[in-house]
Amino acid sequence: MSDTTVDRANQTGNYDFDPCVEINQGEASSGIRASFDGLLQDAPGCSTSIVNGLSQQLIHQMNLILPDALVSFDELDVELEDAAFPFLQPLAKQGLQQAIQERGIKMSINSAYRTIAQQLLLYRWGIDCGYPVVALPGQSNHQSGLALDVADPDGWQPFLEHHGWRRLGDFDPPHFDYVGEGTQDLRDTAMLALQKLWNKNHPNETIDENGGYGPQTEDALYRSPAMGFEIAA
Ligand SMILES: [Zn+2]
C-alpha cells in the first residue's frame, strides 16, 4: 500500500523508465501554452503544461493523504521548464539541496515530479508529438517524487552522487534517481489522489479508491478536466 517504506536502492530495476531526454525536448519545443478548459481526452498536444491546474490539485491531494509526501524545492537555486513541477520527497530534496550547495551554481531542471495527468497525455500523444513509447500512468518513476532530469548531467553527476542520487546512465542521460533510504513509493498515492478527487466531484458515478490503475481509473482520468475539478480539497 501507499504508506509502505521501501528501500529503492534495490528496486530501481523494477521501474519502467521513459527516455526523458526526448520527452523534455518535446515539451521544450511545444511553443505557445494555450489555455484549454476541456477534458484530458481532448487535450491538444504537445505540452503537458496544459494540465497544470489538475496537476496542482493532484499534488495537493497527495499531501492530504500522506502529509509531506511531496515538498516543494522551488526556493532552491534552480531554474525550471514550464511543465516541470518542483516537488520531491523530503529526503530527495535534502540531497538535491546539498548537491547544489556543494557545486555552488544554479541548476537547470527539465522535469522533476510528473503527475499521472501529465503522464497520460505523454502516453496518449506519443509519437505524434515526437515522444518515445512512454510508461502508462502509475508506472513512471517520475511519479514517486524521486526523479530529476537535469541540464548538464555530466557536470552535476559527481555532486548529486555525493548526496544520495544516482545517474541512470546512457539510456537516459539527463535522468537521476534518489536512491537513499527512508523514501516511499508514492505511485499508489498518486492514483488514490485522482480517485478521491473524481469521487468528490462525481458522487453518482464513484470509482474504487484502491490506488490501482485499471480501466475504470483510466476512463476517469481521460474524462478529468485539464484545468482541474470544480471541487478540490
Ligand atoms: Zn527522467
Boltz pocket constraint, residues with backbone or C-beta under 6 A from the ligand:
constraints:
  - pocket:
      binder: B
      contacts: [[A, 18], [A, 20], [A, 111], [A, 142], [A, 147], [A, 148], [A, 149], [A, 174], [A, 175], [A, 176]]
      max_distance: 6.0
